[in-house]
Amino acid sequence: MSEVRAWVGLGANLGDRGAALARAVQALAAMPETRVANVSGLYASAPIDAGGPDFLNAVVELRTGLAPLALLDALQAIELAAGRERPYRNAPRTLDLDLLIYADQQLVSERLTLPHPRIGERAFVLLPLAEIAPERVASAQLKAVEDQRIERVEGPQWVGLLNGF
Protein backbone atom coordinates (compact mmCIF):
# COMPACT_ATOMS: atom_id res chain seq x y z
CA MET A 1 0.00 0.00 0.00
CA SER A 2 1.33 3.41 -0.97
CA GLU A 3 0.49 5.74 1.89
CA VAL A 4 -0.01 9.49 1.96
CA ARG A 5 -0.39 11.76 4.96
CA ALA A 6 -3.85 13.24 5.46
CA TRP A 7 -5.28 15.33 8.28
CA VAL A 8 -8.88 15.13 9.41
CA GLY A 9 -10.67 17.61 11.67
CA LEU A 10 -13.06 16.10 14.22
CA GLY A 11 -15.84 17.97 15.97
CA ALA A 12 -19.04 17.34 17.91
CA ASN A 13 -21.43 19.55 19.85
CA LEU A 14 -24.34 17.20 20.61
CA GLY A 15 -24.53 14.28 23.01
CA ASP A 16 -21.45 12.85 24.71
CA ARG A 17 -18.98 14.79 22.60
CA GLY A 18 -15.81 13.24 24.00
CA ALA A 19 -17.07 9.69 23.53
CA ALA A 20 -18.19 10.53 19.99
CA LEU A 21 -14.72 11.79 19.10
CA ALA A 22 -13.03 8.76 20.69
CA ARG A 23 -15.32 6.42 18.73
CA ALA A 24 -14.54 8.40 15.57
CA VAL A 25 -10.79 7.90 16.06
CA GLN A 26 -11.43 4.20 16.55
CA ALA A 27 -13.50 4.14 13.33
CA LEU A 28 -10.76 6.03 11.46
CA ALA A 29 -8.21 3.46 12.61
CA ALA A 30 -10.46 0.66 11.34
CA MET A 31 -10.80 2.06 7.80
CA PRO A 32 -9.22 -0.02 5.05
CA GLU A 33 -5.72 0.93 3.92
CA THR A 34 -5.56 3.48 6.74
CA ARG A 35 -3.88 3.90 10.08
CA VAL A 36 -3.92 6.67 12.67
CA ALA A 37 -0.46 8.22 12.86
CA ASN A 38 -1.08 11.02 15.36
CA VAL A 39 -3.86 12.68 17.33
CA SER A 40 -4.01 16.15 18.83
CA GLY A 41 -5.25 17.17 22.20
CA LEU A 42 -8.92 17.95 22.71
CA TYR A 43 -10.16 21.53 22.38
CA ALA A 44 -13.43 23.20 23.42
CA SER A 45 -14.58 25.97 21.11
CA ALA A 46 -17.57 28.18 20.46
CA PRO A 47 -19.57 27.46 17.31
CA ILE A 48 -18.63 29.63 14.32
CA ASP A 49 -21.44 30.74 12.02
CA ALA A 50 -23.76 28.41 13.93
CA GLY A 51 -25.73 28.07 17.13
CA GLY A 52 -25.85 25.32 19.68
CA PRO A 53 -23.56 24.13 22.45
CA ASP A 54 -19.78 24.42 22.39
CA PHE A 55 -17.86 21.97 20.24
CA LEU A 56 -15.14 19.58 21.22
CA ASN A 57 -12.54 19.38 18.46
CA ALA A 58 -9.37 17.54 17.56
CA VAL A 59 -7.25 16.79 14.51
CA VAL A 60 -6.04 13.34 13.51
CA GLU A 61 -3.19 12.56 11.13
CA LEU A 62 -3.81 9.52 8.97
CA ARG A 63 -1.53 7.48 6.78
CA THR A 64 -3.82 6.18 4.05
CA GLY A 65 -3.83 4.44 0.72
CA LEU A 66 -7.34 5.69 -0.01
CA ALA A 67 -7.77 8.27 -2.76
CA PRO A 68 -9.23 11.63 -1.64
CA LEU A 69 -12.84 10.95 -2.69
CA ALA A 70 -12.75 7.41 -1.29
CA LEU A 71 -11.47 8.87 1.98
CA LEU A 72 -14.25 11.48 1.95
CA ASP A 73 -16.83 8.73 1.40
CA ALA A 74 -15.40 6.76 4.34
CA LEU A 75 -15.51 9.86 6.58
CA GLN A 76 -19.12 10.54 5.65
CA ALA A 77 -20.04 6.91 6.38
CA ILE A 78 -18.53 7.28 9.88
CA GLU A 79 -20.54 10.49 10.41
CA LEU A 80 -23.75 8.77 9.30
CA ALA A 81 -23.10 5.81 11.61
CA ALA A 82 -22.68 8.31 14.47
CA GLY A 83 -26.13 9.78 13.82
CA ARG A 84 -25.03 12.83 11.84
CA GLU A 85 -27.95 14.68 10.31
CA ARG A 86 -27.77 17.65 7.95
CA PRO A 87 -31.09 19.47 8.36
CA TYR A 88 -29.47 22.80 7.44
CA ARG A 89 -26.03 24.32 6.95
CA ASN A 90 -23.93 24.43 10.15
CA ALA A 91 -26.58 22.60 12.18
CA PRO A 92 -25.44 21.22 15.56
CA ARG A 93 -23.96 17.77 15.06
CA THR A 94 -23.16 14.51 16.79
CA LEU A 95 -20.02 14.21 14.67
CA ASP A 96 -18.30 16.25 12.00
CA LEU A 97 -15.29 14.91 10.09
CA ASP A 98 -13.57 17.28 7.66
CA LEU A 99 -10.81 16.22 5.31
CA LEU A 100 -8.45 19.14 5.85
CA ILE A 101 -5.31 18.23 3.94
CA TYR A 102 -4.45 15.29 1.70
CA ALA A 103 -0.68 15.14 1.12
CA ASP A 104 0.14 18.30 -0.82
CA GLN A 105 -2.73 17.77 -3.21
CA GLN A 106 -4.83 20.67 -4.42
CA LEU A 107 -8.29 19.79 -5.65
CA VAL A 108 -11.45 21.72 -6.42
CA SER A 109 -14.51 19.67 -7.27
CA GLU A 110 -18.21 19.75 -6.53
CA ARG A 111 -17.73 17.36 -3.60
CA LEU A 112 -14.32 18.24 -2.21
CA THR A 113 -11.86 21.11 -2.04
CA LEU A 114 -8.31 20.46 -0.85
CA PRO A 115 -6.88 21.85 1.23
CA HIS A 116 -10.10 22.62 3.09
CA PRO A 117 -11.00 26.19 2.09
CA ARG A 118 -11.64 27.48 5.63
CA ILE A 119 -8.65 26.07 7.52
CA GLY A 120 -7.15 29.54 7.98
CA GLU A 121 -10.37 30.94 9.47
CA ARG A 122 -10.82 28.44 12.28
CA ALA A 123 -8.90 28.29 15.53
CA PHE A 124 -10.53 24.93 16.26
CA VAL A 125 -8.65 23.52 13.26
CA LEU A 126 -5.43 25.53 13.38
CA LEU A 127 -4.53 24.97 17.04
CA PRO A 128 -4.86 21.17 17.06
CA LEU A 129 -3.27 20.97 13.59
CA ALA A 130 -0.32 23.07 14.78
CA GLU A 131 0.05 20.71 17.73
CA ILE A 132 0.64 17.63 15.55
CA ALA A 133 1.85 19.19 12.27
CA PRO A 134 3.41 22.57 13.06
CA GLU A 135 4.93 22.75 9.58
CA ARG A 136 1.38 22.97 8.19
CA VAL A 137 0.41 26.13 10.14
CA ALA A 138 1.93 29.57 9.74
CA SER A 139 2.22 31.89 12.73
CA ALA A 140 0.24 34.50 10.77
CA GLN A 141 -2.65 32.05 10.54
CA LEU A 142 -2.65 31.55 14.32
CA LYS A 143 -2.52 35.30 14.88
CA ALA A 144 -5.53 35.79 12.57
CA VAL A 145 -7.73 33.57 14.78
CA GLU A 146 -6.47 34.58 18.23
CA ASP A 147 -9.76 36.34 19.02
CA GLN A 148 -11.78 33.10 18.69
CA ARG A 149 -12.75 31.43 21.97
CA ILE A 150 -10.95 28.10 22.27
CA GLU A 151 -9.42 26.15 25.13
CA ARG A 152 -7.28 23.03 25.18
CA VAL A 153 -9.04 20.76 27.64
CA GLU A 154 -7.01 17.58 27.43
CA GLY A 155 -3.85 16.22 25.86
CA PRO A 156 -3.72 13.49 23.23
CA GLN A 157 -4.28 10.78 25.85
CA TRP A 158 -8.01 11.72 25.75
CA VAL A 159 -8.60 9.19 23.06
CA GLY A 160 -7.53 6.38 25.39
CA LEU A 161 -7.63 3.73 22.69
CA LEU A 162 -4.55 4.23 20.57
CA ASN A 163 -2.08 1.93 22.27
CA GLY A 164 0.85 3.60 20.59
CA PHE A 165 0.66 4.54 16.96
N, C-alpha and C positions, 0 to 999 in steps of 0.2 A: 504494500500500500504506500503510495506517495502521499505524504502528509503536508498540509499547509497549516500555518498558524491562523486562527480566527478568534475574534473576541466577541462575546455575547453579553449584552446588558440584561440583567434580571431585575424585575420589579414586581411588587404586589402591594395593594392597599386595601384589600378586603380579606376577611377571615383571618386565620392564623398565618400571618405573612411570613414569619420566619420558617415555619414548617413547610410552607409552599415553596419557598426558595430552596430549602434543603432538598425537598423532593425533586425540584427542577434540576438541581446539580446531579442528583442521582440518575435522573432520566437522561441528562446530557451524556453522562458517563456510559450509559447503556446503549447509546445510539451506535449503529453499525459504522465501522471504519473511523471511529472517533474515540478520543480519550481526553479527559480533563487534565490539562497541564498545570493550571494555576487558578486560584480563586482569591478574590479580594476580600477585604473585611466587609462588614455589613454597615450600611449607611441609612439613616432616617432622613427623609427629605419631604418638603412640602410639595404638593402637586403643582405642576406648571401647566398653565392653560387648561386647567381642569379643576373640578371640585372633588370632594370626598376626603377621606382620612389621609394622613401622611403615608407615604410609601416607605417600604424597606427596599433597598437596592444593593446590588453587587455587580461585579463583572467577572466573567469566567473566561479564561484562555483555553481554547480547544486546540488539539492537533487532530486534523480530520482529513480523510480522503474523499469526503463528499464534495461535490461541486456546489457552488453558491446557492443555486435554486433548490437543489436537493436538501441542502442544509436548512434553508428557509422553510421548506415543507416539513422537515422533521421538527423544527422549532414550533411551528404552528400546530402540529399534531400534539406536542407536549402541552401547549397552552390549552388546546381543546380538551385534552384529558384532565386538565386541572380545573375545568369548569369555566374557562374564559368565554365571555360573551362580548359581543361588539354591538350594543344597541345604538351607540352614537360615538362620534369621534371623541377620544380622550375620556371615555367612560371609566369609572372606577373598575378595577380588575383584580381577579384572583391571582393572575399571573400574566406577566408581559415579558416576552423574550425578544430582544432586538438584535439582529445581526449587525454589529457595529463596523467591524473591519474583517476583511477576508484577504489574508496575505497583503500584498500591495495592490490588489486588483481594484480598478475603477470600473464601475458598471452603472449604467442608467437604463432601467427598463420600467415597464408598467408595474411590475411586482416588486422590484428591488433596486435600491440605489446604494452603491458602495463607494467609499465609506458612507456610513449613515449620514444623511444630510444635516442632522441637528446635533451631532456630537459636541461641537464647539459652543453650543448654547446651554448645555445642561451640566450643572455641577454634579448631579447624581450619576452621570456617566464619567465625566472627566476625573473626579477624585478617585473612584475605585480603579479606573483604567490606569491612572498615573501610579497607583500603588503597585500594580503588577506588571505594567509595561511603560515605565517612565519615558522611554524613547518615543512613545506614540503621542505624548502630550506636551505641548509647548507651554512655557511659563506664562506667555501672553494669553493663552486660552484659559488658564486657571484664574488669572487676574480678571478676565472678562466676566467670570461667573461668581466672583467672591461675595457678591451681595445676595446670592441665593441661600436660603436657609437649608443647611445640611449638617448632619452630625454623624461622625463615625461612632457606632454603638458597640461594635464587637470586631475583633480581629478575624483572620481567616479560619480560625478553629471553629467558628459558628456552624460550619457545615457539618462537622462531626461525623462525616461518613467517608471521607477521602483518606484512607489509611496510607498516607504518602502518595505522591503522584507517580 
